[in-house]
Every structure is written in structure tokens, then in C-alpha cells.
């Protein structure tokens, strides 16, 4: 079941990326993005189902420890926020250009909530390390400085984007810390890799949104790293122990 869900998501994502890079039918792309993003919710559900099968028929969510259950639920909440953020951001080509920054802010808001859920899941798995917050704040400064050099047109999205930057990089380092603490278990490796890919995808996305760099390879690279990130984070549920 888990393998089928992953294969479905990869195929749906490949079709979406192909269509998105053509930029000819934005409504079709919206539907394909919805199907692709639903895939990582499906992967999470399949992971829970397979763990239930592995538990000799016992329902996985009912036999988990409280901390395990919290981790699973917060990861699922994070994935759901990602789905909503995807649907909102995919509306950009369908709306007036004047609404572009507002739509980006709405999308950032959903993803920020999602990363808060991911961070909470990590904090249920391992202790918080202050260095994670320091790293997040340092990246805010670096990204702000680079946005000036690259002349990003962030407009009203500047503050939400910088807040989001601090949040995602705090989450990334906390994921690395969690991996180090548990000697890089299957769960922490998948989650950590997903978190790093998520950050990479957003770094690629910044010039697309704020500098108008709509080259096909940039779009394909952004979407590939993003969906790989969400797939890995969703699949990590299967290995929670």
C-alpha cells in the first residue's frame, strides 16, 4: 500500500511538473497540483495502514505511545497545511497580477503553520536545541542581505517571507539535531532529508516569485525538491518507533 501511494505521487507529480513548465493551461495545472499534493497525504495514510498490518492486525494509532501519536498527528497536520498552501499558490496564474503578493502571503501563512507543526513533531521526538533558533535567525539575516543584492521585489510579502525563512531553517537544524540524538534512525534520516530538501526548494522558489525567474529548469527543480521533501516526510511516519 505504501509503495503504491509513493508511485502514485511520483507519477502525478511528474505529470504536474511537465504541465507546469509548459505554462499553457493554468487551470489544468491547478488540478494536477491538487492530485500531486494529495499524494503525500495518501502516503501518510498508507504508512499508518501498513504499520497496522505489521502490528498483527492491531490499529497502529491505538497501540502507539502518546509521544508517538503526537508525532504522527503533527506530521499529518503539517502535510495538510502543505496541501492547502499548494492549492492557494497554484491560484496565482488564475488571478489578476495585482493579487500576486497577497496570494503569496496566504501561501506562506499555510506553510508557516505547517512548519510549526513539523517543529512540534520534532520537539516531541527530541529536546529543543537553542542552536536551531540561532541558525534560523542567522539565515533570516543572510536571506535578507541576499535579497537586497539580488534585488528581489518582495513588497508586502517581505516580513511574512523572512518570518517563514527563520521558521523553516530552525526546523531544518532541529531535524538534524534529532537525527544526531537517535544515531540517525530511519525515521530521522527521512525526516531530516525531507526538511533539507524543503529548504532547498524554497531557496530556489525565491527568485521565481520575487525576481520573475520563470525558466523551466528552475520551476522543475523547485517542484522536484519540494515534492521529494513532502514524500520523505510523509513516509517517515512508517518508521516512527
N, C-alpha and C positions, 0 to 999 in steps of 0.2 A: 504493500500500500504506500509506504513512504517513498519507495523508488518510483512508483507510478506518479505520485504527486510531484516529485522533483522533475521527472521527464516532461510532464505536462507543463510545468512552469518554465522550463528551459525552452520548449517549443513555442509556447505562447509569447515568451519574451523575445525570442529570435524574430518571430513574425512582426511583433510590435516595433522592434528596433529597425527592421527593414523598412517598414511603412513610415516610421517617424523620420528617417533620414531622407525619404523622398519628398516630404513636406507638401504633398498634393491634396490629401484628404484628411484634414484635422479631426473631423468627427469620427471617421473610421479609426484613426489613431487613438482617440479617447476610449472607444470601446475596447480596442486591443490592449490598451494600458490597463483598463479595468480588469480584463481577463488575466493579464500577466500578474498584476498586483494581488489579485485574489489568490493566485498560486501560492504565495508564501503563507497565507492563512491556511490554505489547504495542506501545506507541508506540516505546519504545526499540529493540525488536527490528525494527520496521518501518523505523526511521531507519537502522539498520545495513544492513538489506537494500537499501534504496534507494541508499545510498552505494555498495554493492557493484555495483548496476546502473549507477550513474554512472561507476564505475571500469572500464568496458568489460569487465565480467564478472569482474574480479579480486575476490577476497574482501576486503572492506574491512578487517576486523580483521587480515589478514595483510600488508597493504601499508601499514599505518599506522606512523608513528614510535613509538618506545617511549613518549614522553610523551603522545602522542595516545591510545594504547592504554590507558595508565593512567587517563587522564581518563574515557574511556568506561567502563571496568570499575568505577571507583569510583562513578560516577554510577549505574550499574546496581545496584551493591551498596546504594547509598543508597535507590534506588527499592524494592528488595526489602525493606529494613528498614521502609520506609513501609507496604508491603503487610502485613507481619507485625504492625506496630503497629496498623493499621486493624482487622485481624481480632481482635486482642486487645481493643481498646477497644470494639468492637461487641458484646462479650460482656456488657458492664455491665448492660443491661436483663434479661439472661437469668440473672443470678446474684443471690444474696442481697445486700441493700443493705449489709450489714456488710463485704462483699468489695470494695466500690466503690473505695476508696482504693488497695487492693492492685493491682487491675486497672489503675487509672490509672498507678501506678508502673511496672508491666510495660510498658504502652504507651509511657510516657515513655522507658523504657530502650531500646526498639526505635528510637524516633525519634531519641534522642540518638546512638545508633550510626550511624543514617542520616545525621545532620548531620555527624558526624565524617568519614564517607565523602565527603560533599559538600565539606567543607572541604579534605580531602586532594586531591580532584579540582581544586579551585581553586588549591591550592598547587603542583600540577603544571603549572598554566596560567600562574600569575604568582607573584611573590615575596610572602612574608608581610609585612604591614604592621602594626606594633605598635598603631597606632590602632584596628585591628579588635578586638583584645583589650581595649583600654581602653574602647571603645564597648560591648562585650559586658558587661564588669564594671559599667559605669555603668548599663546597662539592668537589671542584676540589682538594683542599689540602688533604682532608680526603681520597678520592678515590686514589690519587697518593700514599699516605702513605700506604694504604691497599694493593695496587698493588705490592709494594715492599715487604711487609710482606708475601703476598700470592705467590710471585714470578711469577707474570704474564709475559708472553712473548709477549709484545706489539709491539716490534720492531718499524718499521716506522709508525705504527698506533698510537703511544703514544700521540703525540701532537694533532692530529685530535680527538682522543678519549677523551682527557682531555678538549679540547675546547667544544666538544659535551656535556660533563658532566656539565660544567658551564652553558651551554645554557639550557639544559633540566631542571636543578634544579632551575634556575632563572624563567623559565616558570611555574614550579610547584608552587613555592611560590606566583608568581603573580596571578595564578589561585585561590589560597586560599584567597589572598587579595581581588580579585574580588568578591568571594563568600561572604566574610565578609562585604564588602561595600553594596551589594544589599540584605543583610539578607538571603543569600543562596536561591536564586530563583531556579526553576527547571533547568534553563539553566546553572547557575553557579555550581550547585551541580553535574550535569552530566559532565560538562567540567572539574571541579576540580577532581572528582573521576577518570575520564579518564587520566588526567595528572599524578596523583599519581600512578596509575596502570602502566602507560608508564614508569615512573622512576623505579618502582619495576621490571618490565620486563627487563630493561636494566641492572640493578644490577645483576639479575640472568644470563643475557646473557654474562656478562664479563668473568666469569670463564669458560663458554662454549667456547668462542672464544680465550681467552688468556691463558687458563690453560688446555684446552683439556678435560674438564669435560663434556663428552657426555652421561651421564647417562640419561635414558629415562625420569625419573621423572623431571629432570632439564629442558630438552627440552620441555616437555609437560607443565610445569609450566611457562616457559618463553613465549611460544606461547599463552597460555591461557590468561595470564595477558596482553600481547600485543594486542591481538585481542579484548579483552574486553575493553581495553583503546580506541582503534580506533572506536569501535562501539558506545561507550558512547559519544565520542567527536562528531562523525557524527550525532548521534541522538539529540544532544543538539541544533542543528540548529532549530529543530521544536519549541523549547521553547523560542527562542530569542524574546524579546519584547522591 
